């Protein structure tokens, strides 16, 4: 492998890391809202355990990969963990299912 191939591979890995971090932030915010949608009889629930664990795992994997988006991955870890905790608190107070 030469330097150009390694650089191209690293750039694509940085792109994936950024997308994973953004997805973790999005899922962390969804987890904090404890959202429950019902459209035409189809119910979609954002239970905090399912969504929060996915958000935290995505954020931690993105942080483990590191690279150019280290700061975004760190922010994703904080948002995902905070969203999970807040979603759990809201679910317990409002007596909704956790998972």
C-alpha positions as CSV (number, residue, x, y, z in Angstrom):
1,X,0.0,0.0,0.0
2,X,1.3,3.4,-0.8
3,X,0.6,6.7,0.9
4,X,-2.3,7.7,-1.4
5,X,-4.2,4.5,-0.7
6,X,-3.7,4.8,3.0
7,X,-4.9,8.4,3.0
8,X,-8.0,7.5,0.9
9,X,-8.8,4.7,3.3
10,X,-8.4,6.9,6.3
11,X,-10.6,9.6,4.8
12,X,-13.4,7.1,4.2
13,X,-13.1,5.8,7.7
14,X,-13.3,9.4,9.0
15,X,-16.5,9.9,7.0
16,X,-18.0,6.8,8.5
17,X,-17.0,7.9,12.0
18,X,-18.7,11.3,11.5
19,X,-21.9,9.6,10.3
20,X,-21.9,7.2,13.2
21,X,-21.4,10.2,15.6
22,X,-24.2,12.1,14.0
23,X,-26.5,9.1,14.2
24,X,-25.7,8.6,17.9
25,X,-26.5,12.2,18.6
26,X,-29.8,11.9,16.7
27,X,-30.7,8.7,18.6
28,X,-29.7,10.3,21.9
29,X,-32.1,13.1,21.4
30,X,-34.9,10.7,20.4
31,X,-34.2,8.7,23.5
32,X,-34.5,11.8,25.7
33,X,-37.9,12.6,24.2
34,X,-39.4,9.2,25.0
35,X,-41.4,9.5,21.7
36,X,-44.5,7.5,20.9
37,X,-46.0,7.9,17.5
38,X,-49.1,6.2,16.1
39,X,-49.8,6.6,12.4
40,X,-52.8,4.8,10.8
41,X,-52.7,2.1,13.5
42,X,-49.0,1.5,13.3
43,X,-47.3,2.3,16.6
44,X,-43.7,3.4,16.9
45,X,-42.2,3.7,20.4
46,X,-38.8,5.1,21.3
47,X,-38.2,3.1,24.5
48,X,-35.1,4.4,26.3
49,X,-33.3,1.1,26.8
50,X,-33.5,0.0,23.1
51,X,-32.7,3.4,21.6
52,X,-30.3,4.6,24.3
53,X,-28.1,1.5,24.2
54,X,-27.9,1.8,20.4
55,X,-26.9,5.4,20.7
56,X,-24.3,4.8,23.3
57,X,-22.8,1.8,21.4
58,X,-22.6,3.9,18.2
59,X,-21.0,6.8,20.0
60,X,-18.4,4.5,21.7
61,X,-17.5,2.8,18.5
62,X,-17.1,6.1,16.8
63,X,-14.9,7.4,19.7
64,X,-12.8,4.2,19.6
65,X,-12.1,4.6,15.9
66,X,-11.1,8.2,16.5
67,X,-9.5,10.1,13.6
68,X,-10.4,13.6,12.4
69,X,-13.9,13.5,14.2
70,X,-12.6,12.8,17.7
71,X,-14.4,15.9,19.1
72,X,-17.7,15.0,17.4
73,X,-17.4,11.5,18.7
74,X,-16.9,12.8,22.3
75,X,-19.9,15.1,22.0
76,X,-21.9,12.1,20.7
77,X,-20.9,10.1,23.8
78,X,-22.1,12.8,26.1
79,X,-25.4,13.4,24.2
80,X,-26.1,9.7,23.9
81,X,-25.5,9.0,27.6
82,X,-27.4,12.1,28.7
83,X,-30.3,11.2,26.4
84,X,-30.4,7.7,27.8
85,X,-30.4,8.9,31.4
86,X,-33.0,11.5,30.7
87,X,-35.2,9.1,28.8
88,X,-35.0,6.6,31.6
89,X,-36.0,9.2,34.1
90,X,-39.0,10.3,32.0
91,X,-40.1,6.7,31.4
92,X,-40.0,5.9,35.1
93,X,-41.8,9.1,36.1
94,X,-44.5,8.7,33.4
95,X,-44.8,4.9,34.1
96,X,-44.0,3.9,30.5
97,X,-42.2,0.7,29.5
98,X,-38.4,0.9,29.5
99,X,-37.9,-1.6,26.7
